[in-house]
Amino acid sequence: MSETWSPTTWQEKPVAQQPSYPCAQELESALKQLAKLPPLVTSWEIEALKSQLAEAASGNRFLLQGGDCAESLEECESSNIAAKLKILLQMSLVLVHGTRKRIIRVGRFAGQYAKPRSADTETRDGVTLPSYRGDIINRSGFTEAERIPNPQLLLRGYERAALTLNFIRSLIDGGFADLHHPEYWDLRFVKHSPRADEYQKVVESIGESLRFMELLAGTKIGEINRVDFYTSHEGLHLLYEQAQTRQVPRRTGWYNLSTHFPWIGMRTADPDGAHIEYFKGIRNPIAVKVGPVTTPENLARVIDILHPDDEPGRLTLIHRFGAHEIADGLPPIIQTIKKTGKTVLWCCDPMHGNTEKTSKGLKTRKFDHIIAEVEQAFEIHNSAGTYLGGVHIELTGENVTECTGGARGLSDEDLSQAYKSQVDPRLNYEQSLELALLIAQRVSQMNSKAGPDE
């Protein structure tokens, strides 16, 4: 990293997807307050995650990254947070059982408040207002007061992120994730799922294995009563990220202490742009989303900038092509990385490339397309000699109807029953669990084919 880098040098580069605030003084005041507040995460947590991601890149762990497409300040409630944590725990339990690997649990929460938009403005009935860019910037209601970017929302976002993290840490430290009692995680709706019996067999198998191990050891396995859990969000709003980027005692470099694992979206992955400039200087493990608009030339430059020393666990590539484009789009990306000689963690986002609209203009995703993209990702990486080490899912623990298909066969007509997302459609509890079961089966089959010596 250049010695001239600082958390503000991105301001010298072309910047995309940033809001325009009407009052510079109010913005500066909010940022100064934000910079004084305690960090949300610690550097040793960040370094621990980086070590785990390095193991995943070498094929020894598997990354499960999931949560809301965009968090809502109003939905920072204990029941919502616990439901999201439960479904991620359930999915990780299934993946541990099927993959025979340790799972890295990373939530898309405690900071996922900003979203990129395809246009700066939105027009309805002849009225044009700024686009909704997430609750940390403006509000979703279609009035001028709600759509004008408000600097105070930066502080509200920080506060909600802190409350979310505090509750998650309390749950985990209190034994919420105790593997001795995975039945406690069961969401009240899961018993209605057509695959509930399959999940119950996984729970019983793990319980029996634990009891057998403890019988042999003659003591309770203490560390099984808790799990590591990390947070992530798209590092989109650079002023928000900058305000929480700090140096810490006894470590070199700068850390973004608003989250463990920030990522760069496809819309802001310009190698000459401000986001790449900012991300190159932070010590966090980072991710970059790649897809149909990613060119091998630009990706090679991004790798050179963000991953110059090939530091283990530093860089994850999250590919998002869609079920109909991954076969053509992913192989050239893999070959580009192979030519660099660098090691990255490969992760599949089967959500964003499969977004479509119903005849009524409602955003949705077909579960069959999501599954198809994951299946193809495993095949393509296996053929290329690379390892698909994770999945990146937009999901919720709620009983929503936003994606069609799945075991219950939700149709376009069913979406109106409980469509709650203000931005992108999410998998509900049953669809998320079904996806985890299918991934676990897939990895188990691959391990069986590979044989004990491979």
C-alpha positions in Angstrom: 0.0 0.0 0.0 1.2 3.5 -0.9 2.5 5.5 2.1 0.4 8.4 0.9 -2.9 6.5 1.4 -5.3 7.7 4.1 -9.0 7.2 4.8 -9.7 10.4 2.8 -7.6 9.8 -0.4 -10.6 8.3 -2.1 -12.0 11.8 -2.4 -9.4 12.5 -5.1 -10.9 9.8 -7.3 -14.1 9.6 -9.4 -16.9 8.5 -7.1 -20.2 6.8 -7.8 -23.4 6.0 -6.0 -23.0 8.8 -3.3 -25.9 10.9 -2.1 -26.0 14.7 -2.5 -26.6 16.4 0.9 -28.2 19.9 0.8 -26.3 21.2 3.8 -22.5 20.6 4.0 -22.3 21.9 7.6 -24.9 19.4 8.9 -23.1 16.6 7.1 -19.7 17.6 8.6 -21.2 17.8 12.1 -22.7 14.3 11.8 -19.4 12.9 10.5 -17.5 14.4 13.4 -19.8 12.9 15.9 -19.6 9.5 14.1 -15.8 9.6 14.2 -15.8 10.0 18.0 -18.1 7.1 18.8 -16.7 3.8 19.9 -15.9 1.2 17.2 -18.6 -1.4 16.4 -16.1 -4.2 15.9 -12.5 -4.9 17.0 -9.3 -5.4 15.0 -8.7 -8.9 16.6 -12.2 -10.0 15.5 -11.3 -8.8 12.0 -8.0 -10.7 12.0 -9.7 -13.8 13.3 -12.2 -13.7 10.5 -9.4 -13.2 8.0 -7.7 -16.3 9.2 -10.9 -18.3 8.8 -11.4 -17.0 5.3 -7.9 -18.1 4.5 -8.8 -21.6 5.5 -11.9 -21.4 3.4 -9.9 -20.3 0.4 -7.7 -23.4 0.8 -10.8 -25.7 0.9 -10.9 -26.3 4.7 -13.9 -24.2 5.6 -17.1 -22.9 4.0 -18.5 -19.4 4.1 -22.2 -18.8 4.8 -23.0 -15.1 4.3 -26.6 -14.1 4.5 -29.2 -11.5 5.6 -31.4 -8.7 4.5 -31.0 -7.0 1.1 -31.3 -3.7 3.0 -31.9 -3.3 6.7 -34.6 -1.0 8.0 -34.1 1.2 11.0 -37.7 0.5 12.1 -37.1 -3.3 12.1 -34.3 -3.2 14.6 -36.3 -5.4 16.9 -35.3 -8.3 19.0 -37.7 -10.8 17.3 -36.4 -9.8 13.8 -32.8 -10.1 14.8 -33.3 -13.4 16.6 -35.1 -14.8 13.6 -32.3 -13.9 11.2 -29.7 -15.4 13.6 -31.8 -18.5 13.9 -32.1 -19.2 10.2 -28.4 -18.7 9.7 -27.6 -21.0 12.6 -30.0 -23.6 11.1 -28.4 -23.3 7.7 -24.9 -23.6 9.2 -25.9 -26.7 11.1 -27.1 -28.3 7.9 -23.9 -27.3 6.1 -21.6 -28.6 8.8 -23.4 -31.9 8.7 -23.3 -32.2 4.9 -19.9 -30.6 4.0 -18.0 -32.0 7.0 -16.3 -28.6 7.2 -16.3 -25.8 9.7 -18.7 -23.0 8.7 -17.9 -19.3 8.8 -21.1 -17.4 9.7 -21.3 -13.9 8.4 -24.5 -11.8 8.6 -25.6 -9.1 6.1 -26.6 -7.0 9.0 -25.6 -4.3 11.6 -24.7 -1.9 8.8 -26.4 -3.0 5.5 -28.3 0.3 5.4 -27.2 1.7 2.0 -28.1 0.4 -1.5 -26.9 1.3 -5.0 -29.5 2.5 -7.4 -29.7 2.4 -11.2 -30.8 6.1 -11.3 -30.3 9.1 -9.1 -34.0 10.1 -9.3 -37.4 8.4 -9.4 -40.5 9.8 -11.1 -44.1 9.0 -10.1 -47.2 10.6 -11.6 -45.0 13.5 -13.0 -43.2 14.1 -9.7 -39.4 13.5 -9.6 -37.6 13.0 -6.3 -34.2 11.5 -5.3 -34.1 7.7 -5.4 -34.4 5.8 -2.1 -30.8 4.8 -1.3 -31.3 3.0 2.0 -32.3 4.1 5.5 -28.9 5.5 6.4 -29.3 8.1 3.6 -33.0 8.8 3.1 -36.4 7.2 3.6 -38.5 5.1 1.3 -41.7 7.2 1.4 -42.3 9.2 -1.7 -42.3 12.8 -0.4 -39.6 15.5 -0.7 -39.0 15.5 3.1 -38.4 11.7 3.1 -36.3 11.5 0.0 -33.8 14.4 0.7 -30.6 12.9 2.1 -30.4 13.5 5.9 -27.0 13.4 7.7 -28.7 12.5 11.0 -29.5 9.1 9.5 -25.8 8.3 9.6 -25.9 8.5 13.3 -29.2 6.6 13.5 -27.7 3.8 11.4 -24.7 3.6 13.6 -26.9 3.4 16.7 -29.1 0.6 15.2 -26.0 -1.3 14.1 -24.6 -1.1 17.6 -27.9 -2.3 19.1 -28.1 -5.2 16.7 -24.5 -6.3 17.4 -25.0 -6.0 21.1 -28.1 -8.2 21.0 -26.4 -10.8 18.8 -23.3 -11.0 21.0 -25.5 -11.3 24.1 -27.5 -14.2 22.5 -24.4 -16.1 21.4 -22.6 -15.6 24.7 -25.7 -16.7 26.6 -25.8 -20.0 24.8 -28.3 -19.2 22.1 -26.1 -21.2 19.6 -25.5 -24.2 21.9 -25.0 -27.2 19.6 -26.2 -29.4 22.5 -29.7 -28.0 21.9 -30.1 -27.1 18.2 -33.8 -27.8 18.6 -34.0 -24.4 20.5 -33.2 -22.6 17.2 -36.2 -24.0 15.5 -38.4 -21.3 14.0 -42.1 -21.8 14.6 -42.8 -22.1 10.9 -40.1 -24.8 10.1 -42.4 -27.6 11.3 -44.6 -26.9 8.4 -41.9 -27.2 5.8 -42.0 -30.3 3.5 -38.3 -30.8 4.4 -38.8 -30.5 8.1 -38.1 -34.3 8.6 -34.8 -34.0 6.8 -33.7 -31.1 9.0 -34.8 -33.0 12.1 -32.6 -36.0 11.1 -29.6 -33.6 10.8 -30.4 -32.2 14.3 -30.7 -35.7 15.8 -27.5 -36.9 14.1 -25.4 -34.0 15.5 -26.9 -34.5 18.9 -26.0 -38.2 18.9 -22.5 -37.4 17.8 -21.9 -34.8 20.5 -23.2 -37.2 23.2 -20.9 -40.0 21.9 -17.9 -37.7 21.9 -18.6 -36.5 25.5 -19.2 -40.0 26.6 -15.7 -41.0 25.4 -14.1 -37.8 26.8 -15.9 -38.1 30.1 -16.7 -34.4 30.1 -18.8 -31.8 28.4 -17.3 -30.1 25.4 -17.5 -26.5 26.6 -16.8 -24.6 23.4 -19.7 -26.2 21.6 -22.1 -23.9 23.4 -21.1 -20.9 21.3 -20.1 -20.0 17.8 -18.2 -17.2 16.0 -20.4 -14.8 14.2 -19.3 -11.9 12.0 -21.0 -8.9 10.3 -20.7 -7.6 6.8 -22.2 -4.9 4.6 -21.5 -3.2 1.2 -19.0 -0.4 1.8 -21.0 1.9 -0.4 -21.4 5.2 1.6 -17.7 6.2 1.7 -18.1 9.1 4.2 -19.8 6.7 6.6 -17.0 4.2 6.2 -14.3 6.8 6.4 -15.6 8.2 9.7 -15.1 4.7 11.3 -11.7 3.9 9.8 -9.1 4.0 12.4 -5.6 3.0 13.5 -5.5 0.8 16.6 -2.7 0.1 19.2 -0.1 -2.5 18.5 -1.2 -3.1 14.9 -0.1 -1.5 11.7 -2.4 0.0 9.1 -6.0 1.1 9.1 -9.1 -0.8 10.0 -12.7 -0.2 9.1 -14.2 -0.7 12.5 -17.9 -0.4 11.4 -17.9 -4.1 10.2 -15.7 -7.2 10.0 -16.2 -7.9 6.3 -17.1 -5.0 3.9 -17.6 -5.6 0.2 -17.5 -3.7 -3.1 -20.5 -4.0 -5.4 -20.3 -4.4 -9.2 -21.5 -0.8 -9.8 -18.5 0.6 -7.8 -15.7 -1.8 -8.8 -14.0 0.6 -11.2 -10.2 0.2 -10.7 -9.8 3.9 -11.2 -12.7 4.8 -8.8 -13.0 6.0 -5.3 -14.2 2.7 -3.8 -11.2 0.7 -5.0 -9.0 3.5 -3.7 -10.6 3.4 -0.2 -10.7 -0.4 0.1 -7.0 -0.9 -0.9 -5.9 0.8 2.3 -8.0 -1.0 5.0 -6.7 -4.1 6.7 -10.1 -5.9 6.8 -10.8 -8.9 4.7 -12.7 -7.6 1.8 -14.9 -8.9 -1.1 -15.6 -7.7 -4.6 -18.7 -8.7 -6.5 -18.2 -9.8 -10.1 -20.7 -10.5 -12.9 -21.7 -10.0 -16.5 -20.2 -6.4 -16.7 -16.9 -7.4 -15.2 -14.1 -7.5 -17.8 -11.0 -9.7 -17.4 -8.8 -6.6 -17.9 -10.5 -4.5 -15.2 -10.6 -7.5 -12.8 -6.8 -8.1 -13.2 -6.2 -4.4 -12.3 -8.5 -4.7 -9.3 -6.6 -7.7 -8.1 -3.3 -5.9 -8.4 -4.6 -2.9 -6.4 -6.5 -4.8 -3.7 -4.5 -8.0 -3.3 -0.8 -7.1 -4.2 0.8 -9.2 -1.5 -1.5 -12.3 -1.9 -2.3 -12.1 1.9 -4.2 -15.2 3.0 -7.9 -14.5 3.6 -7.6 -10.9 2.3 -9.8 -11.1 -0.8 -13.1 -12.9 -1.6 -14.7 -12.8 -5.1 -18.5 -13.1 -5.0 -19.7 -14.0 -8.5 -23.3 -13.1 -9.5 -24.2 -14.0 -13.0 -27.6 -15.5 -13.0 -28.6 -19.1 -13.9 -28.6 -18.3 -17.6 -25.3 -16.5 -17.8 -23.0 -18.2 -15.4 -21.9 -21.0 -17.8 -20.4 -18.4 -20.2 -19.4 -15.7 -17.7 -17.7 -17.5 -14.8 -15.0 -19.5 -16.6 -13.2 -16.4 -18.1 -13.2 -14.8 -14.6 -11.6 -18.0 -13.1 -9.0 -18.0 -15.8 -8.2 -14.4 -15.2 -7.5 -15.1 -11.5 -5.4 -18.2 -12.3 -3.2 -16.0 -14.5 -2.5 -13.6 -11.7 -1.3 -16.5 -9.5 -3.2 -15.1 -6.6 -5.4 -17.0 -4.1 -8.9 -15.8 -3.5 -12.0 -17.2 -1.8 -14.7 -18.0 -4.4 -18.2 -17.3 -3.3 -21.5 -17.7 -5.2 -24.3 -15.1 -5.0 -27.2 -16.8 -6.7 -29.6 -14.0 -5.9 -28.8 -10.8 -7.8 -28.4 -12.2 -11.2 -31.8 -13.9 -11.0 -33.9 -10.9 -10.2 -36.9 -10.4 -12.5 -40.3 -8.7 -12.5 -43.8 -10.2 -12.5 -46.5 -9.0 -15.0 -47.6 -6.6 -12.2 -44.1 -5.1 -11.9 -43.1 -6.8 -8.6 -39.5 -7.8 -8.2 -39.0 -11.5 -7.5 -36.6 -14.4 -8.0 -37.4 -18.0 -8.9 -36.1 -20.6 -6.5 -35.3 -23.0 -9.3 -33.0 -20.4 -10.9 -31.2 -19.8 -7.6 -30.6 -23.5 -7.2 -29.5 -23.8 -10.8 -26.9 -21.1 -10.4 -25.5 -22.7 -7.3 -25.4 -26.2 -9.0 -23.6 -24.7 -12.0 -21.1 -22.9 -9.8 -20.1 -26.1 -8.2 -19.7 -27.8 -11.5 -17.7 -25.0 -13.1 -15.3 -24.6 -10.2 -14.9 -28.4 -10.0 -14.0 -28.5 -13.7 -11.6 -25.6 -13.4 -9.8 -27.1 -10.4 -10.9 -24.3 -8.1 -13.0 -24.5 -4.9 -16.3 -22.9 -4.4 -15.9 -22.0 -0.8 -19.1 -20.1 0.1 -22.5 -18.7 -0.7 -23.9 -15.2 -0.4 -27.7 -15.2 0.2 -30.4 -12.5 0.7 -32.7 -14.1 3.2 -34.9 -13.5 6.2 -36.2 -15.6 9.1 -39.7 -14.2 8.5 -42.6 -15.9 6.8 -42.4 -13.7 3.7 -43.5 -14.4 0.2 -41.0 -12.6 -2.1 -39.3 -15.4 -4.1 -41.4 -17.9 -6.1 -40.9 -21.7 -6.0 -39.4 -23.8 -3.3 -40.9 -26.8 -1.6 -44.3 -25.1 -1.2 -44.3 -23.9 -4.8 -45.1 -20.2 -4.3 -46.4 -18.6 -7.5 -46.5 -15.0 -8.7 -50.0 -14.8 -7.3 -48.8 -15.8 -3.9 -46.3 -12.9 -3.6 -48.9 -10.4 -2.4 -49.5 -12.5 0.8 -46.5 -11.2 2.7 -44.2 -9.2 0.4 -42.3 -6.9 2.8 -38.9 -6.0 1.2 -38.5 -2.4 0.1 -35.7 -3.2 -2.3 -34.9 -6.8 -3.3 -36.8 -10.1 -2.8 -35.4 -12.5 -0.1 -35.7 -16.2 0.5 -37.9 -17.0 3.4 -37.2 -19.4 6.3 -38.3 -22.5 4.4 -36.6 -21.7 1.1 -33.3 -20.8 3.0 -33.3 -24.1 4.8 -34.1 -26.0 1.6 -31.2 -24.3 -0.1 -28.9 -25.2 2.7 -30.0 -28.9 2.5 -29.4 -29.0 -1.2 -26.0 -27.4 -0.9 -25.0 -29.8 1.8 -26.2 -32.8 -0.4 -24.2 -31.4 -3.3 -21.0 -31.1 -1.3 -21.5 -34.4 0.3 -21.8 -36.1 -3.1 -18.7 -34.3 -4.4 -16.7 -35.5 -1.3 -17.9 -39.0 -1.9 -16.8 -38.9 -5.6 -13.4 -37.4 -4.7 -12.6 -40.4 -2.4 -10.5 -40.5 0.8 -7.2 -39.6 -0.9 -8.2 -36.4 -2.6 
